[in-house]
């Protein structure tokens, strides 16, 4: 233990020298001086790097200039990566670690230590934990590099909000390398927020604590929900500050810099293949490697050979069929991924082609959100003025992005063949997986019926009309009394209607978004000059605003008692349909008790009690910005067990939170509660 503390003290001292002098870290590992200059890890010493991507894909030759000069924004031509160096942070400090994510790398908890008694053991364990956290802060901030790490930034392009943006690339993320675990799995490590790269454009390559906590928590929440996703192993904050205009309203503020350790098999994306795109007819932009089909072939060989070896083995000698099989598998994985999103009420927010993984993983958590009150048109990103990435448009947008990937693979995959695969597989795979998941959420455990799609659609329609909480409504349905004539039905209806939006919530949700004068001008333009209207606002925006005004008017004439009566009636109608379907599912079953047990088990395993609601994340962020990371760690533990099953410890964890307290001005409520009214004011961009 003493040697661990001594070694770590040396490491921290070296990191402070780097931070205080403002210098860039020493030369990359592999240089003669690197091993001597980098502090030595202890807990992380077992990580073994094998950086295949940098061996098999072209890396940019370093431009001329001083070795420690900050990278200049530039086109990176004829390469998939550019070598970079993390920029040190002032006094990095660990916010939280995800033990399940780090276990992928073979990293376990430190030994408890030995001592003469329980108190001595506790002290030893505490010292080991503190040493481990200090080491994580040092290396996962980028202030020191692990032996074998080769930091680089990936070059990619992308269609952003439907328009080709040209070169984008890792403007704030850095590939560290690939760790080979004892299990045989290979994991790419990334630091997000570690400083500028050639792709940072006019930005600083930093991420702030606010957005880093959201990404860290959501990456892990999605994994434990069962949704394909990249992972997050650590979140580190610092005393380095940057200025951010959070709402783009001319009111910037200083915020602490933070870094997230991201983990995935690969962070290659659809946009990785768009670097070869010729000049776009709409934007006039082109990829940096136009005409380099040799690199496209290298990329396909690398991606398929490394991440789809079964496809590579099946199609030896026939690259077209191999590439077609690859595209088909990416299409199916993407369809299943977005079906999973829809079934847990997840909205990504920025579904550009550069945010779509070639592994079918959820990637790049920015202005995401989970549905609270069910609204099929919900837009979680306040910057998405046209609603392109609304909740109900996600399946359609992912298909559009796959079309762009198909175009990017030509000529190695003929476009006509790729489009045929997309037409044949995507919609069918999405519908199949979506209905499979929805049947399980409704506890339909036997044969599927044709009317199930209608039953699901009617459920969502009822949720929309009553403003029902998406997550809590599904969770409650597992306690629905199946027996006809049950005396519990009235109590169940009462419980269900408590999950519906109040009149106050609805009035807040449907308040007008436009100034009346602006709306009046747009209405006149719609009649007299629709071309000009298209420049300043869409007809769809005007129509939606008129609908909001009409809904607001109806709500003003409605009393709370009338709203409750209407909600009960609508839910009673749907529950009648649901009960009939459950009875059909139970028909012919010899053991009714066994069917009921399976019905409840399946529902509890597919309907989460806990999700990362915006207000929960905001409370954790507010506490962390005041130096208290306990709420981030508490929420992380809660999200590791979102499906509250009998005997699990989540209830005990929640009970440990004192009533009426929180990290944000005493607003704490149960983590499974519908959001408070103030949460409607949260804006994520």
Secondary structure, DSSP 4 states (H G I P E B T S, - for coil): -HHHHHHHHHHHHHHHHHHHHTPBP-SPTTSTTHHHHSPPPSTTTT--B--HHHHHS-BPPPPSS-TTSPPPP---TT-SEEE--PBP-SS-EEEEE-HHHHHTTT--PPP----SSHHHHHHHHHHHHHHHHHHHHHHHTTSS--TT---EEE--EEEETTEEEEE---SSEEEEEEEE-TTS-EEEEEEETS---TT-TTS-S-EEHHHHHHHHHHHHHHHHHT--B-EEEEEEEEEEEEEE-TTSSS--EEEEEEEEEEEES---BGGGGGGG----TTT----TTTT-HHHHHHHHHHHHHHH-HHHHHHTTT-HHHHHHHHHHHHHHHHHHHHHHHHHHTEE-S---GGG-BTTS-B---SS-EE-SB--TT----TT-TT-TT-GGGHHHHHHHHHHHHHHHHTTTS-HHHHHHHHHHHHHHHHHHHHHHHHHHHTT--S---TTHHHHHHHHHHHHHHHTBBHHHHHHHHTT---STT-TTHHHHHHHHHTTBPPHHHHHHHTS--S-HHHHHHHHHHHHH-HHHHHHH--HHHHHHHHHHHHHHHHHHT--HHHHHHHHHHHHHHHHHHHHHHHHHHHTT-S-HHHHHHHHHHHHHHHS-S----HHHHHHHHHHHHTT--HHHHHHHHHHTT-S--TT-THHHHHHTSPTT--TTTT----TTSPPPGGGGG----
